[in-house]
Amino acid sequence: MKGYLVLEDASLFAGEGFGAAGAVAGEVVFNTGMTGYQEVLTDPSYYGQIVSMTYPLIGNYGINVADFESRQPWIKGFIVKELCDQPSHWQAVKSLSAYLAENGIPGLAGIDTRALTRHLRDAGTMRGVIAVTETDATPEQIEAWVAQAKAFTCNDHVKQVTTPIPYRIFGDGHRVVVIDYGAKENILRCLTARDCDIIVAPATASLRDILDMAPDGVMLTNGPGNPTDLPEAIATVKGLLDLGTIPVFGICLGHQILSLALGASTYKLKYGHRGANHPVKDYITGRVYITSQNHGYAVDETTLDLAQVQVTHRNLNDHTVEGIAHLYKPVFSVQYHPEAAPGPEESRYLFDRFMALMADAAAPVAKLA
């Protein structure tokens, strides 16, 4: 099979196609993780995106039933330098190509992913079309794909990935209402490991809905898209913060929604943070952690009300805000993924910080380190 990636600026990358045949448009981004491609495929935060992996060999351990992060893959297309189509792992049940094919997702292998990454770093994230065909593409087809890329829009990201109805994971500990903007399963696993009584609520849950669930704490999860496209969710979180008594922990998109509810602004990063190797400093503990990240937007530090909140974490690559905490309320958030999957597990202490807040909601976050 022939494979192509055409960007909206008419850049063309030709290689070998795998997965499903067809041509689909999406936002083209890159991920710097060395492992964890299965978790990337099934992370709802990648909804609407074509993902290129910078690590060259992908597919060598296949697909297993244990490492899915949601009910289905959400990416529009997948790009690798070298595809391993004969995986070797005791848990593998199928190859990467077979998994993409059965889910209707085209893949592209054999291109210079370094060149693609450098182009996206220089020009910024772009829209593109990934195509898998049986024949060579004609100039007319390529021109049509460029037009398709330029016309691509993706709306209602969170509405597409959130749970349609609430569900419960029983536990004997603190009751946590998890607002699902596109939650990864490992967030729920981390809460379950701490014996939390979990209620997962749709992103459309109102303040009344949340309070009726009698939470000891509220988790705002990761998810896809631009946080400013979620005015109802921002208003709900603002109502929750105005109460000031229920501990709130935001992750990734949840961090951005929390910041917007506090009156701050967000902006789109040139090419985003996606990978399992981003250094972040926690100014409460003084430690630097290697973190797992997947986001295209960031909080504008100049718009934070520093009389109400403090910056608790900062990215050491570009110095963007990676975490905040309220000075007077049991509220904090981080831009990265403490649950990892894929990535290092050293940031899971933040779940313990959340547990401590629920045990003593009057304690300032800075004293819970």
N, C-alpha and C positions, 0 to 999 in steps of 0.2 A: 504494500500500500504506500502511496505517496502522502507526505505530510507537509503542511505549510503553516506558517504564522505570518500574518500580514498586519502591520500596525497602521494606525490612522494617519501616520506621516508617510505611508507607502513603503516603509522598510519591509523587506521580505526575507524570511528565513525558511529555507527548504530542507527537508530531511525525510525521515521514514515515519509513516503513520502507524499507530497502534490503537488499541481500544476500539471505539465505535467509529463508523464512517459518518461523514457529514461535516457541515461547516457551522460553527457557532461563534457568536461575538461575546466579548466580556472585557473586563478591566484586567490588563496584564500586569502581574506583580511577580516578585521573586522572593524565595524563601532560602535562607542560608543554613538551615539545619542539615546535619549530616545523616540523621536518621529520623524516623517518625513520619514517613510519607503517608502511611495509612491514617494516622491521626489528622494530618493536614487535609487529606481528602474529605474527611467526615467532620471537620470543624465547621459549624454553621457560620462562623465569622468570614469564611471564604466565599459565601454565597455571591454569585454573579461575577466571579473572578477566574481568570486563566492563570494558573500558578506555574512558574518555572523554578525548578530546584537548582541551586548553584552547585551542590555536591554532585560530582559527575556520575556515580554509579547508583542507580535507583532500581528497586524491584528485587534485590537479591534475596530478601527473606519473605517475599510473597505477601499474601493477605491472610490474616488469621481472624478468628471470631472473638478474640479477647480485647483487641485494641481499637475498636470503633469508638468514636467520640459522640456519635449521634445515630439516629435511625437510618441515615442514608448519606451518600456523598453529596456535597453541595457545590463543588467547583464546576466551572463550565468547560474547562479543558486543562490538560496536564502536559508539561514540557520537561524533558530530561535530556542530558547529554548522552548517556549510555544506558540502555534498557536491558535489564536481566530478565529474560522470559522463561528461565528455568530455575525457579527459586529453590533454595535449600534451607529449610528450617523445620523443626519437628512440629511446629504449630501451624504451618502453612496449609491452607486448604485450596488455594488457587493462585494463579499469577496475577500481577498487577494489571496486565493487559486484559486478561479475562474479566477481571472485576470491573474495569472501566467499560468494556464492551457490553456487559450485561446491564450496566446502568446508563448506557447511551452517552458516554463521555469520550470525546476524541482525545488522543494523545499524540505527541510529536517527539521523536527521538532523533539523535544524530546531528543536531545543530550545535553551533558554538554558543553555549549558554553563557560563557564569560562575556562574549561580545554583546549578547542581549542584555545582560545585567548592566554592563557599562553604559549601554545606550539608555536604559531606563533611569540609571543614576544621573546621567547628564541631562536628559530631556524631561525626566519625571515620568510618573506612572501614566500609561497610555491605554486607550481602548484598542482592541485588536480582534482579529478573527483567526481561530485555529480550524484548519480543514484537513480532513483525511479523505482521500479520493483514490480511485483505482487507476486514474490516468494523470498525465502531466497537466498542470494547470495552464490554461491559455492566458494571454494578456488580458482578454476581456473578463475572464473569471477573477483574475487578480484585481482588476479595476473595480469589479463589483464587490469584492471582499473589502477593499479600502472604503468604499461607500457604506458598506454594512457596518464596518468598525466605527466610522464617524457618526453613524446614526444610532449607535447603541446607547440605551439608557436602561437603568435598572432601578425600579421603584419598589416601595413596600418591602424592603429587605427583611426587617424584623417580623413583619406579618407573615412572611413565607416560612420562617424557621421556628417560630415560637410554638409551644404546645397549644393545641386548640382548647383544651380543657384542663382544669387543675387535676393533679394526682398527688398521691402521698407515698412516702417511703417511711415506714414506721421506725421509731427509735425511742429510747427511754430518757434521752437527754433534752437539751434545749430545743424548743420548737423554732425552726427557721423557715420563714417563707422566702422561697427562691423565686425572684421575678425573672422569668425566662425570656431574655432578649435573643437567645441563640445559645443556650447553655451547653457547655461541654460536659460529658458524662463524668469526667474526672473531678469536677467541682462537687458533684453529688457524692462521688466516692469518698472524697476528702471529708465531707460533712458526715457521711455515714460512718466513717472510721472513728469519728468523735461522738458516735451514738446520738446524733441529732435526730429529732423527729421532724422530717422534712415535708413541706407542702410546696410543690412546684406550681406556680401560678402563671397564667398567660401574661404576655407583655401588656395586654389591654386591661389588666386588673386595676380597679379603682382603689382609692384610698380606703373607702368603706369596705371593699372586698378584702383588702389586706388586713385591716383591723378586725374584721369578723373572723379571721383565721387565728386570732390571738397569738401573734408571734412574740417570741422572746428576742428575736433579731430578724433582720431582713437582709437578704443577699441580692445585690444587683449584678447580673451576670454579664458575660461577654456577649457579643453579637455583631452582625454586619452593618455596614452602611454609615451614613453621616448622622451623628447624634442630633443635629438640629432638625432632622426630619421627624423627630418624635416629640412634638410639643405636649401631647397628652401624657406621655410617660414622664416628661420633665415636670409637668404640673403635679402629677401624683407624688413624685419623689419630693417635691418642694413641700407639699402638704405633710408628708411624713417627717421631713426635717423640722417643720414648724412646730410639730408636737414636741420634738427634742428629747423624748424619753426612750425611744426604741433604738437599740444599736443597729447601725447600718454599715455594711461592708460592700464596696463596689469593686468590680473587676473589669478592666478593659473598657468596653462600651459602658458598663455600669459606672465606671470612674468618670467618664465623660458626661454622662447624664447627671450624675451627682454634682459635678462641677457646674454644669449649666443651671441646675436647680439652685445652686448657691450664688448665682449671678455672674459667673465667669463666662468666657467665650472659648470656642474651639476653632481650630484651623486645620486645613488639610496639609499633611506632610508631603514633601516633594516626591518621595518614593516609599515612604512608610518604613515600619520596623517589623520584619517577619523573619523569625529564626529562633534558635534555642541557645544563643550565645551572646546576648546583650548585657554588658556590665551596668549595674544599677547600684547606687549608694543609698543605704538607709541611714538617714541622718539621726534617727532615734537610737539605733544600736551602734552606729559608726562603722558598720561592716559594708563591704561591697559584695554583691551577689551576682552570679551569672544567671540570667533570666531567659525565660521563654516569652516571646512577644509575637503579636499578630494584630497590628492596627495601622490605619492610614491617616488617623486624625490625632491631634494632641491638644492639651489644654493650654491656652494662652496665659502664661504666668503673670503678665502685666495686668490682667483683668481680675485676678484673684483678690478678694478682700482679706488682706493680711491681718486685719484686726479681728477676723473671725476664724481664719484657717491658716495652717502652716504647710509649707512644702516639706514633705517627709522623705521623698525619694526623688532622685534625679538620674537621668541617663548619662553615663560618663562618655558616651560617644558624641552626642550632640547637645547635651545639657538640657534636654526637654524635661518637663515635669513628668515624673513617673509615679507620684503618690502624694496625697494630701491627707490632712486630718483636721477636724474641727477642734478649735481650742476649748470649747465649752460644752460640746455635745458628744455623745458616744458614736461618732461617725468618722469613717476613714475609707480610703480607696487607693487602689494601685492601678497603673496603666497596663502592667504586664500580667502574666499568668502564673500565680503562685502554685496552681495545681499542675502546671507543666503539661505533659502528655501531648507532644513530646517535649523533652527538656529536663533540666536539672530539678531536683526536688528540694533544694536548700531553702526555698522561699515559703515552704508550707508552714513555717512558724507564724505566718500571717493568719492562718486559720485558728491557731491557738490564741492569737491576739483577739480575734473575734469572739472566741469562747470566753476569754477573760472579761471582755466588755459585757457579754450577756450575764456573766456572773456578778458583775458590779458595774452597772451602767453609769454610775456617777464618777467612775475613775477616768481621768484624762488619758487619752491614748499614749501620750509621751511617757506616762508612768507605768505602762504595761509591757515595756520592752523586756 
